[in-house]
Amino acid sequence: MKPTQVLTYIVIAAVILIAVFSLFNTGDSPKMESNYMEEMKAFRHKKDSFMRNDEKSPFVEQNVTFKGLNYFDIDESFKVKASVEAIQDGKVYELQTSDDKIKTFQAVAILHFDVVGSHGDLTLLQSAEDGHFFLPFYDETSAITTYGAGRYLEVDFKKGQNQVVLDFNKAYNPYCAYTTGYSCPVPPPENNISIPINAGEKNYE
């Protein structure tokens, strides 16, 4: 074999090794993913502890045995950034609740986002009662693997922001999913995500 051929094979082998190394070595990504996993595990542990022990827990208040919350596997692809389309003098919603009452909210923004390859739009609401921002939603898991009357998502939102983070791994059930005695608003029809959001809390069993 000619020296030039040997050199060519060595170069090719080196290129292949570099490509393979690059594929499996993503720098800080494994560490970041590990940090996120640890954060989510701590988040879930804290919530389970609250549900089991805190006097404000629906299980403690209603004297119901707590069996532990059910979750989808943690998946960081369900943590996304959403652009904020602010709404001035937004639509007023009178949302039906689980106990046949009405709670009033006003639309303050439309949140536009992409998740697992699909686009979604959700209307962010503000409570007329206490000013709390409220993001309820349905998705293709509703009434199948998740609570039929929708789930909620906390959003760290301040007026004037042009972007927010939506972490569907933190999607949670209203208290009505666990026991009676609560008044939980259902999401407006337009807050329906057209794909399954296999993240966050599942049905409570």
N, C-alpha and C positions, 0 to 999 in steps of 0.2 A: 504494500500500500504506500502511495506517495505521501511525503510529509505534508503536502498541501491538503490532501484528503483527510489525513489525521487531524490537522488543524481545523478543517471544516466541521468534522464530527464533534470535536471538542467544543467549538463555538455553539453548534446546534444544541448539544447536551446542556451547556451552560444556560442558554436561553430558555430551554424547557424547565430546568431547575428553578430559575428565577420566576418564571410564570407560575409554577406550582406553588412556590413559596409565597408569592404575592396573593394567590388565590386563598390560601389558608391563613395568612398572616394579615390581619386588618388593623394593625397598629393598636390604637386605643379602643377600638370597637368592642372586643370581648370584655375589657374592663368596664366600659360604659354600660354594656348590656348587663353585666354582673351587678353593677351598682343599681341599675333600674330594677332588676329582679329582687334584690335585697330590699329596696325601697318599697316595692309592692308587697312583698311578704310581710314586712313590718306594718304596712298600712292595713293589710287584712287581719293580722294578729291583733292590732289595736282595736279594729272594729268588732271582731269577735269578742274581745274582752269587754268592750262597752256593752254589747248586746247581752252578754252573760251576767254582768255584775252591776252596771250602772242603774241608779234608781230612775233615770229618765229613759231607759231602754223599754221598748214596747213589751218585751218578755217579762221584765221585772214589774212594770206598771200593771200589766194584765195578769200577772201570776201564771205565765205560760212557760212550760219547759223549753229551754233553748237547746236545740240539737246541732247547732253549727250552721253557718251559711254555706251555700253551694256556689262555686265559682267556675267559670271557664279557666283554662290554662292562661297564664300570663303571656301576652303576646304584644311586644312593643310596636308592631305594625299598626295597632289600633290606637296609638298615641299620635295625634296629628295636629298640624297647625291649620287654623281656619281664618280666612279673611273676614273682616267685619264690615257689613254694609249697614251703617247707622240709619235709623228710622226716626223721623221727626213726627211727633203727634201720631204715633202708631195706632194700629187697630186695637180696640179694647175687646178682650176675650172674657166671656163668662163661662168658665169651665165647670162642667158637671163633676161632682165628687163621688166617691164611693158610697157615701151615705145620703145621696140624693140632695145635696146642698149645692150652692153655686159659689165659686170663688172668682174674683175679678182680677185680671192681669192686663197689662198693656205691652204690646210689642215694642221693643227698643232697638232690635237689630236682627238682620239675617246673617247667619254664619254659613259661609261657603267653604267646603272642604272636600278633599279626596281621601278615601280610605279603602284599602285593599283593592285598588284598581277601579273604584267606582266613585262618582261624584255625589255629594249630598248637600242639602240646604236645610238648616234648622232655624226656627224663629226663637230668638231669646226673649223671654218675657220678664216683666217686673211686677211683683205683687203690689196691688193697690192697698193692701192691708199693712204691710211692713216694709215695702221697698226692696225686698229680697229678690235677687235675680234668679230666674227659674228656667231650667232647660229640660222639659220632659220630652220623651220620644218613644215611638214604636219602631220596630224593625221586623225583619222576616223571621226572627226567633220568637216574637211575641205570641203568647198563648200556646207555644210549643215547648221550648226549653226555658223560656223566661216568662215573667209575670204577664198575664194577658192584658192588663190595663196599663202597660207601659212601664218604662224605667226612667230614672232621673239622672242628671249629670250636673255636678257642681262646676261652675265656670268662674275663674278668677277674672272678672270683667270690670273695667272702669270706663265710664263714658269718655269718648275721645280716642280709645284704642283702635288701631286698624288691624290687629291680629290677636287671636287668643289660642290657647292650647286646649284641645279636647282629648281627654284621656279616657277612652271607653273601657279600659281595664278598671276604672273606678265607677262605672255605671252601677247604680244601686236601685234596689226595690223600695217603693214607698212602704210605710209601716203596715198598710192594709194587706200587703202580701203575706204578713206573718200572723196577724190576729185581728180581731174586731175592735171597735172602739175608736177608730181614727177616720179623719176626713181627708181623703187623698184626691187631688185633682187629676183628671185623665188628660193626656196630651191632646192638643188640637189636631185635627185630621192631617194638616199639612206637615206636621212634624213626624213624618213617616219615612224612615230610611228604607230604600227599596232592596237592600241586601241583608243577609243575616249578620248581625253584629255579635260574633261569637267571643265576647269579651265582657268582663264584669260579672255581676251576680246572675245566677240562674234562678229557677223556681226554688222556693223554700219548701223542703219536704220534712 
